[in-house]
Amino acid sequence: MTFQPQITQRAHQRPPRSIEELSEGDRLRRHCYLQQIRLEKPLADEAELTFKPKINPDPDAQPRLNLKHPDLYLAQVRAK
């Protein structure tokens, strides 16, 4: 006994597709699949990132550029 596939009535009524149509359909389907993976991959990678830095402000830290006296900073730069 040989294998005989069961074809639905709806599939039987559809027109057959050519080799070009099958090939182009496969190419488009693969392109869409790869595009979807390219869009989802960075999101999945970012979901794995759990590090959140804890920033403790240093009350003794002084900025290099004092906005009240910018000329002093420029003088330091020239001196170096």
PDB file as gemmi writes it, atoms N, CA and C in Angstrom:
CRYST1    1.000    1.000    1.000  90.00  90.00  90.00 P 1                      
ATOM      1  N   MET A   1       0.847  -1.180   0.000  1.00  0.00           N  
ATOM      2  CA  MET A   1       0.000   0.000   0.000  1.00  0.00           C  
ATOM      3  C   MET A   1       0.890   1.239   0.000  1.00  0.00           C  
ATOM      4  N   THR A   2       0.626   2.174  -0.873  1.00  0.00           N  
ATOM      5  CA  THR A   2       1.419   3.389  -0.985  1.00  0.00           C  
ATOM      6  C   THR A   2       0.726   4.525  -0.237  1.00  0.00           C  
ATOM      7  N   PHE A   3       1.521   5.518   0.092  1.00  0.00           N  
ATOM      8  CA  PHE A   3       1.007   6.675   0.824  1.00  0.00           C  
ATOM      9  C   PHE A   3       0.182   7.549  -0.101  1.00  0.00           C  
ATOM     10  N   GLN A   4      -0.989   7.919   0.333  1.00  0.00           N  
ATOM     11  CA  GLN A   4      -1.829   8.836  -0.404  1.00  0.00           C  
ATOM     12  C   GLN A   4      -2.257   9.944   0.561  1.00  0.00           C  
ATOM     13  N   PRO A   5      -1.772  11.164   0.345  1.00  0.00           N  
ATOM     14  CA  PRO A   5      -2.090  12.249   1.270  1.00  0.00           C  
ATOM     15  C   PRO A   5      -3.574  12.609   1.193  1.00  0.00           C  
ATOM     16  N   GLN A   6      -4.103  13.018   2.326  1.00  0.00           N  
ATOM     17  CA  GLN A   6      -5.497  13.464   2.382  1.00  0.00           C  
ATOM     18  C   GLN A   6      -5.511  14.967   2.095  1.00  0.00           C  
ATOM     19  N   ILE A   7      -6.146  15.343   1.007  1.00  0.00           N  
ATOM     20  CA  ILE A   7      -6.225  16.746   0.612  1.00  0.00           C  
ATOM     21  C   ILE A   7      -7.635  17.230   0.904  1.00  0.00           C  
ATOM     22  N   THR A   8      -7.706  18.351   1.595  1.00  0.00           N  
ATOM     23  CA  THR A   8      -9.026  18.894   1.933  1.00  0.00           C  
ATOM     24  C   THR A   8      -9.706  19.429   0.683  1.00  0.00           C  
ATOM     25  N   GLN A   9     -11.013  19.587   0.782  1.00  0.00           N  
ATOM     26  CA  GLN A   9     -11.780  20.095  -0.352  1.00  0.00           C  
ATOM     27  C   GLN A   9     -11.338  21.508  -0.701  1.00  0.00           C  
ATOM     28  N   ARG A  10     -11.067  22.307   0.321  1.00  0.00           N  
ATOM     29  CA  ARG A  10     -10.632  23.688   0.094  1.00  0.00           C  
ATOM     30  C   ARG A  10      -9.285  23.715  -0.636  1.00  0.00           C  
ATOM     31  N   ALA A  11      -8.357  22.867  -0.224  1.00  0.00           N  
ATOM     32  CA  ALA A  11      -7.053  22.810  -0.882  1.00  0.00           C  
ATOM     33  C   ALA A  11      -7.194  22.286  -2.306  1.00  0.00           C  
ATOM     34  N   HIS A  12      -8.120  21.390  -2.506  1.00  0.00           N  
ATOM     35  CA  HIS A  12      -8.329  20.821  -3.843  1.00  0.00           C  
ATOM     36  C   HIS A  12      -8.859  21.881  -4.818  1.00  0.00           C  
ATOM     37  N   GLN A  13      -9.594  22.874  -4.307  1.00  0.00           N  
ATOM     38  CA  GLN A  13     -10.184  23.908  -5.154  1.00  0.00           C  
ATOM     39  C   GLN A  13      -9.192  25.015  -5.493  1.00  0.00           C  
ATOM     40  N   ARG A  14      -8.138  25.138  -4.738  1.00  0.00           N  
ATOM     41  CA  ARG A  14      -7.170  26.206  -5.001  1.00  0.00           C  
ATOM     42  C   ARG A  14      -6.368  25.883  -6.261  1.00  0.00           C  
ATOM     43  N   PRO A  15      -5.965  26.922  -6.995  1.00  0.00           N  
ATOM     44  CA  PRO A  15      -5.155  26.673  -8.197  1.00  0.00           C  
ATOM     45  C   PRO A  15      -3.738  26.245  -7.789  1.00  0.00           C  
ATOM     46  N   PRO A  16      -3.132  25.371  -8.569  1.00  0.00           N  
ATOM     47  CA  PRO A  16      -1.769  24.948  -8.232  1.00  0.00           C  
ATOM     48  C   PRO A  16      -0.786  26.107  -8.399  1.00  0.00           C  
ATOM     49  N   ARG A  17       0.276  26.095  -7.604  1.00  0.00           N  
ATOM     50  CA  ARG A  17       1.295  27.155  -7.681  1.00  0.00           C  
ATOM     51  C   ARG A  17       2.500  26.645  -8.466  1.00  0.00           C  
ATOM     52  N   SER A  18       3.111  27.558  -9.189  1.00  0.00           N  
ATOM     53  CA  SER A  18       4.283  27.199  -9.991  1.00  0.00           C  
ATOM     54  C   SER A  18       5.524  27.142  -9.089  1.00  0.00           C  
ATOM     55  N   ILE A  19       6.605  26.657  -9.657  1.00  0.00           N  
ATOM     56  CA  ILE A  19       7.869  26.583  -8.935  1.00  0.00           C  
ATOM     57  C   ILE A  19       8.328  27.981  -8.526  1.00  0.00           C  
ATOM     58  N   GLU A  20       8.168  28.949  -9.411  1.00  0.00           N  
ATOM     59  CA  GLU A  20       8.570  30.319  -9.106  1.00  0.00           C  
ATOM     60  C   GLU A  20       7.755  30.877  -7.943  1.00  0.00           C  
ATOM     61  N   GLU A  21       6.447  30.614  -7.941  1.00  0.00           N  
ATOM     62  CA  GLU A  21       5.597  31.102  -6.856  1.00  0.00           C  
ATOM     63  C   GLU A  21       5.979  30.450  -5.520  1.00  0.00           C  
ATOM     64  N   LEU A  22       6.250  29.174  -5.565  1.00  0.00           N  
ATOM     65  CA  LEU A  22       6.661  28.468  -4.341  1.00  0.00           C  
ATOM     66  C   LEU A  22       7.995  29.009  -3.837  1.00  0.00           C  
ATOM     67  N   SER A  23       8.935  29.189  -4.746  1.00  0.00           N  
ATOM     68  CA  SER A  23      10.260  29.663  -4.365  1.00  0.00           C  
ATOM     69  C   SER A  23      10.197  31.080  -3.814  1.00  0.00           C  
ATOM     70  N   GLU A  24       9.485  31.976  -4.491  1.00  0.00           N  
ATOM     71  CA  GLU A  24       9.373  33.354  -4.048  1.00  0.00           C  
ATOM     72  C   GLU A  24       8.641  33.437  -2.708  1.00  0.00           C  
ATOM     73  N   GLY A  25       7.617  32.624  -2.544  1.00  0.00           N  
ATOM     74  CA  GLY A  25       6.893  32.593  -1.272  1.00  0.00           C  
ATOM     75  C   GLY A  25       7.791  32.151  -0.130  1.00  0.00           C  
ATOM     76  N   ASP A  26       8.613  31.130  -0.379  1.00  0.00           N  
ATOM     77  CA  ASP A  26       9.546  30.664   0.650  1.00  0.00           C  
ATOM     78  C   ASP A  26      10.562  31.743   0.975  1.00  0.00           C  
ATOM     79  N   ARG A  27      11.038  32.447  -0.038  1.00  0.00           N  
ATOM     80  CA  ARG A  27      12.021  33.500   0.182  1.00  0.00           C  
ATOM     81  C   ARG A  27      11.419  34.637   1.004  1.00  0.00           C  
ATOM     82  N   LEU A  28      10.213  35.045   0.657  1.00  0.00           N  
ATOM     83  CA  LEU A  28       9.554  36.123   1.394  1.00  0.00           C  
ATOM     84  C   LEU A  28       9.251  35.706   2.831  1.00  0.00           C  
ATOM     85  N   ARG A  29       8.817  34.476   3.012  1.00  0.00           N  
ATOM     86  CA  ARG A  29       8.520  33.978   4.356  1.00  0.00           C  
ATOM     87  C   ARG A  29       9.791  33.943   5.195  1.00  0.00           C  
ATOM     88  N   ARG A  30      10.897  33.514   4.614  1.00  0.00           N  
ATOM     89  CA  ARG A  30      12.173  33.477   5.330  1.00  0.00           C  
ATOM     90  C   ARG A  30      12.648  34.900   5.651  1.00  0.00           C  
ATOM     91  N   HIS A  31      12.495  35.804   4.702  1.00  0.00           N  
ATOM     92  CA  HIS A  31      12.889  37.197   4.913  1.00  0.00           C  
ATOM     93  C   HIS A  31      12.105  37.803   6.091  1.00  0.00           C  
ATOM     94  N   CYS A  32      10.785  37.578   6.122  1.00  0.00           N  
ATOM     95  CA  CYS A  32       9.956  38.100   7.208  1.00  0.00           C  
ATOM     96  C   CYS A  32      10.361  37.485   8.546  1.00  0.00           C  
ATOM     97  N   TYR A  33      10.643  36.189   8.536  1.00  0.00           N  
ATOM     98  CA  TYR A  33      11.056  35.505   9.767  1.00  0.00           C  
ATOM     99  C   TYR A  33      12.373  36.077  10.285  1.00  0.00           C  
ATOM    100  N   LEU A  34      13.346  36.262   9.402  1.00  0.00           N  
ATOM    101  CA  LEU A  34      14.641  36.801   9.816  1.00  0.00           C  
ATOM    102  C   LEU A  34      14.510  38.247  10.288  1.00  0.00           C  
ATOM    103  N   GLN A  35      13.658  39.023   9.639  1.00  0.00           N  
ATOM    104  CA  GLN A  35      13.439  40.404  10.050  1.00  0.00           C  
ATOM    105  C   GLN A  35      12.836  40.450  11.452  1.00  0.00           C  
ATOM    106  N   GLN A  36      11.909  39.562  11.716  1.00  0.00           N  
ATOM    107  CA  GLN A  36      11.291  39.505  13.038  1.00  0.00           C  
ATOM    108  C   GLN A  36      12.320  39.131  14.100  1.00  0.00           C  
ATOM    109  N   ILE A  37      13.191  38.189  13.800  1.00  0.00           N  
ATOM    110  CA  ILE A  37      14.235  37.793  14.747  1.00  0.00           C  
ATOM    111  C   ILE A  37      15.199  38.954  14.980  1.00  0.00           C  
ATOM    112  N   ARG A  38      15.548  39.687  13.924  1.00  0.00           N  
ATOM    113  CA  ARG A  38      16.458  40.830  14.067  1.00  0.00           C  
ATOM    114  C   ARG A  38      15.854  41.903  14.976  1.00  0.00           C  
ATOM    115  N   LEU A  39      14.543  42.055  14.937  1.00  0.00           N  
ATOM    116  CA  LEU A  39      13.894  43.052  15.779  1.00  0.00           C  
ATOM    117  C   LEU A  39      13.761  42.575  17.230  1.00  0.00           C  
ATOM    118  N   GLU A  40      13.523  41.278  17.424  1.00  0.00           N  
ATOM    119  CA  GLU A  40      13.307  40.747  18.765  1.00  0.00           C  
ATOM    120  C   GLU A  40      14.608  40.459  19.507  1.00  0.00           C  
ATOM    121  N   LYS A  41      15.692  40.197  18.799  1.00  0.00           N  
ATOM    122  CA  LYS A  41      16.956  39.819  19.439  1.00  0.00           C  
ATOM    123  C   LYS A  41      17.483  40.883  20.387  1.00  0.00           C  
ATOM    124  N   PRO A  42      17.575  42.167  19.995  1.00  0.00           N  
ATOM    125  CA  PRO A  42      18.070  43.166  20.950  1.00  0.00           C  
ATOM    126  C   PRO A  42      17.190  43.290  22.192  1.00  0.00           C  
ATOM    127  N   LEU A  43      15.880  43.131  22.021  1.00  0.00           N  
ATOM    128  CA  LEU A  43      14.989  43.211  23.173  1.00  0.00           C  
ATOM    129  C   LEU A  43      15.242  42.063  24.139  1.00  0.00           C  
ATOM    130  N   ALA A  44      15.474  40.877  23.604  1.00  0.00           N  
ATOM    131  CA  ALA A  44      15.753  39.734  24.455  1.00  0.00           C  
ATOM    132  C   ALA A  44      17.102  39.904  25.150  1.00  0.00           C  
ATOM    133  N   ASP A  45      18.078  40.450  24.435  1.00  0.00           N  
ATOM    134  CA  ASP A  45      19.388  40.674  25.040  1.00  0.00           C  
ATOM    135  C   ASP A  45      19.314  41.701  26.162  1.00  0.00           C  
ATOM    136  N   GLU A  46      18.542  42.757  25.950  1.00  0.00           N  
ATOM    137  CA  GLU A  46      18.405  43.788  26.973  1.00  0.00           C  
ATOM    138  C   GLU A  46      17.656  43.278  28.191  1.00  0.00           C  
ATOM    139  N   ALA A  47      16.759  42.332  27.994  1.00  0.00           N  
ATOM    140  CA  ALA A  47      16.004  41.784  29.122  1.00  0.00           C  
ATOM    141  C   ALA A  47      16.927  41.024  30.075  1.00  0.00           C  
ATOM    142  N   GLU A  48      18.028  40.491  29.563  1.00  0.00           N  
ATOM    143  CA  GLU A  48      18.973  39.749  30.393  1.00  0.00           C  
ATOM    144  C   GLU A  48      19.877  40.675  31.202  1.00  0.00           C  
ATOM    145  N   LEU A  49      19.943  41.943  30.828  1.00  0.00           N  
ATOM    146  CA  LEU A  49      20.799  42.880  31.541  1.00  0.00           C  
ATOM    147  C   LEU A  49      20.107  43.310  32.828  1.00  0.00           C  
ATOM    148  N   THR A  50      20.689  42.924  33.945  1.00  0.00           N  
ATOM    149  CA  THR A  50      20.056  43.225  35.228  1.00  0.00           C  
ATOM    150  C   THR A  50      20.855  44.211  36.054  1.00  0.00           C  
ATOM    151  N   PHE A  51      22.045  44.578  35.610  1.00  0.00           N  
ATOM    152  CA  PHE A  51      22.897  45.476  36.387  1.00  0.00           C  
ATOM    153  C   PHE A  51      22.332  46.887  36.368  1.00  0.00           C  
ATOM    154  N   LYS A  52      22.127  47.423  37.535  1.00  0.00           N  
ATOM    155  CA  LYS A  52      21.700  48.808  37.664  1.00  0.00           C  
ATOM    156  C   LYS A  52      22.668  49.466  38.640  1.00  0.00           C  
ATOM    157  N   PRO A  53      23.503  50.388  38.156  1.00  0.00           N  
ATOM    158  CA  PRO A  53      24.494  51.001  39.033  1.00  0.00           C  
ATOM    159  C   PRO A  53      23.838  51.844  40.124  1.00  0.00           C  
ATOM    160  N   LYS A  54      24.423  51.779  41.283  1.00  0.00           N  
ATOM    161  CA  LYS A  54      23.959  52.594  42.392  1.00  0.00           C  
ATOM    162  C   LYS A  54      24.947  53.748  42.525  1.00  0.00           C  
ATOM    163  N   ILE A  55      24.462  54.936  42.350  1.00  0.00           N  
ATOM    164  CA  ILE A  55      25.329  56.109  42.371  1.00  0.00           C  
ATOM    165  C   ILE A  55      25.176  56.802  43.722  1.00  0.00           C  
ATOM    166  N   ASN A  56      26.291  56.887  44.422  1.00  0.00           N  
ATOM    167  CA  ASN A  56      26.309  57.581  45.705  1.00  0.00           C  
ATOM    168  C   ASN A  56      26.968  58.942  45.506  1.00  0.00           C  
ATOM    169  N   PRO A  57      26.229  60.005  45.652  1.00  0.00           N  
ATOM    170  CA  PRO A  57      26.843  61.317  45.466  1.00  0.00           C  
ATOM    171  C   PRO A  57      27.851  61.600  46.584  1.00  0.00           C  
ATOM    172  N   ASP A  58      28.987  62.134  46.200  1.00  0.00           N  
ATOM    173  CA  ASP A  58      30.036  62.484  47.150  1.00  0.00           C  
ATOM    174  C   ASP A  58      29.875  63.955  47.516  1.00  0.00           C  
ATOM    175  N   PRO A  59      29.525  64.237  48.769  1.00  0.00           N  
ATOM    176  CA  PRO A  59      29.293  65.635  49.126  1.00  0.00           C  
ATOM    177  C   PRO A  59      30.568  66.482  49.071  1.00  0.00           C  
ATOM    178  N   ASP A  60      31.748  65.861  49.142  1.00  0.00           N  
ATOM    179  CA  ASP A  60      33.003  66.604  49.119  1.00  0.00           C  
ATOM    180  C   ASP A  60      33.545  66.834  47.708  1.00  0.00           C  
ATOM    181  N   ALA A  61      32.925  66.218  46.710  1.00  0.00           N  
ATOM    182  CA  ALA A  61      33.421  66.343  45.343  1.00  0.00           C  
ATOM    183  C   ALA A  61      33.167  67.751  44.820  1.00  0.00           C  
ATOM    184  N   GLN A  62      34.164  68.293  44.161  1.00  0.00           N  
ATOM    185  CA  GLN A  62      34.064  69.633  43.589  1.00  0.00           C  
ATOM    186  C   GLN A  62      34.226  69.536  42.075  1.00  0.00           C  
ATOM    187  N   PRO A  63      33.422  70.261  41.321  1.00  0.00           N  
ATOM    188  CA  PRO A  63      33.576  70.237  39.869  1.00  0.00           C  
ATOM    189  C   PRO A  63      34.860  70.941  39.456  1.00  0.00           C  
ATOM    190  N   ARG A  64      35.421  70.503  38.342  1.00  0.00           N  
ATOM    191  CA  ARG A  64      36.640  71.148  37.838  1.00  0.00           C  
ATOM    192  C   ARG A  64      36.343  72.549  37.321  1.00  0.00           C  
ATOM    193  N   LEU A  65      35.183  72.706  36.774  1.00  0.00           N  
ATOM    194  CA  LEU A  65      34.810  74.005  36.226  1.00  0.00           C  
ATOM    195  C   LEU A  65      33.837  74.676  37.181  1.00  0.00           C  
ATOM    196  N   ASN A  66      34.296  75.708  37.812  1.00  0.00           N  
ATOM    197  CA  ASN A  66      33.434  76.486  38.687  1.00  0.00           C  
ATOM    198  C   ASN A  66      32.697  77.483  37.804  1.00  0.00           C  
ATOM    199  N   LEU A  67      31.402  77.320  37.730  1.00  0.00           N  
ATOM    200  CA  LEU A  67      30.622  78.168  36.820  1.00  0.00           C  
ATOM    201  C   LEU A  67      30.654  79.639  37.225  1.00  0.00           C  
ATOM    202  N   LYS A  68      30.965  79.887  38.478  1.00  0.00           N  
ATOM    203  CA  LYS A  68      31.038  81.281  38.914  1.00  0.00           C  
ATOM    204  C   LYS A  68      32.338  81.938  38.452  1.00  0.00           C  
ATOM    205  N   HIS A  69      33.411  81.128  38.291  1.00  0.00           N  
ATOM    206  CA  HIS A  69      34.724  81.658  37.903  1.00  0.00           C  
ATOM    207  C   HIS A  69      35.356  80.774  36.817  1.00  0.00           C  
ATOM    208  N   PRO A  70      34.843  80.789  35.584  1.00  0.00           N  
ATOM    209  CA  PRO A  70      35.401  79.939  34.524  1.00  0.00           C  
ATOM    210  C   PRO A  70      36.824  80.338  34.134  1.00  0.00           C  
ATOM    211  N   ASP A  71      37.219  81.567  34.397  1.00  0.00           N  
ATOM    212  CA  ASP A  71      38.578  82.012  34.050  1.00  0.00           C  
ATOM    213  C   ASP A  71      39.635  81.264  34.851  1.00  0.00           C  
ATOM    214  N   LEU A  72      39.304  80.860  36.075  1.00  0.00           N  
ATOM    215  CA  LEU A  72      40.262  80.113  36.895  1.00  0.00           C  
ATOM    216  C   LEU A  72      40.563  78.757  36.262  1.00  0.00           C  
ATOM    217  N   TYR A  73      39.533  78.102  35.718  1.00  0.00           N  
ATOM    218  CA  TYR A  73      39.747  76.806  35.070  1.00  0.00           C  
ATOM    219  C   TYR A  73      40.618  76.965  33.832  1.00  0.00           C  
ATOM    220  N   LEU A  74      40.342  77.967  33.035  1.00  0.00           N  
ATOM    221  CA  LEU A  74      41.153  78.196  31.836  1.00  0.00           C  
ATOM    222  C   LEU A  74      42.597  78.501  32.203  1.00  0.00           C  
ATOM    223  N   ALA A  75      42.818  79.186  33.291  1.00  0.00           N  
ATOM    224  CA  ALA A  75      44.177  79.464  33.742  1.00  0.00           C  
ATOM    225  C   ALA A  75      44.878  78.167  34.155  1.00  0.00           C  
ATOM    226  N   GLN A  76      44.148  77.269  34.795  1.00  0.00           N  
ATOM    227  CA  GLN A  76      44.727  75.966  35.168  1.00  0.00           C  
ATOM    228  C   GLN A  76      45.083  75.165  33.938  1.00  0.00           C  
ATOM    229  N   VAL A  77      44.230  75.213  32.935  1.00  0.00           N  
ATOM    230  CA  VAL A  77      44.494  74.471  31.700  1.00  0.00           C  
ATOM    231  C   VAL A  77      45.725  75.027  31.012  1.00  0.00           C  
ATOM    232  N   ARG A  78      45.853  76.342  30.949  1.00  0.00           N  
ATOM    233  CA  ARG A  78      47.040  76.951  30.322  1.00  0.00           C  
ATOM    234  C   ARG A  78      48.294  76.593  31.099  1.00  0.00           C  
ATOM    235  N   ALA A  79      48.196  76.538  32.409  1.00  0.00           N  
ATOM    236  CA  ALA A  79      49.363  76.225  33.247  1.00  0.00           C  
ATOM    237  C   ALA A  79      49.842  74.802  33.006  1.00  0.00           C  
ATOM    238  N   LYS A  80      48.926  73.888  32.770  1.00  0.00           N  
ATOM    239  CA  LYS A  80      49.326  72.496  32.519  1.00  0.00           C  
ATOM    240  C   LYS A  80      49.920  72.360  31.148  1.00  0.00           C  
TER     241      LYS A  80                                                      
END                                                                             
